[in-house]
Amino acid sequence: MKANMGSADRTIRVLLAVVFAVLYFTGTVTGTFGIVLLVLGAVFLLTSVISFCPLYAPFGISTCAVKKA
């Protein structure tokens, strides 16, 4: 897997994962919607840790900085 996520993309995903977790564990969001947000937050956290988004690959999207030769 080649990294296809830049640092800004990774930071936003981590922040969203934290917000989703806080909303769920404080009881602000409950039920099925809360579980969906928690799973989505876990996916965001995992993809930001490995710097690879599987949904970017088929479309050729990359938010990584272009390396100059």
Beta strands, then each sheet from edge to edge (+ up, - down):
end
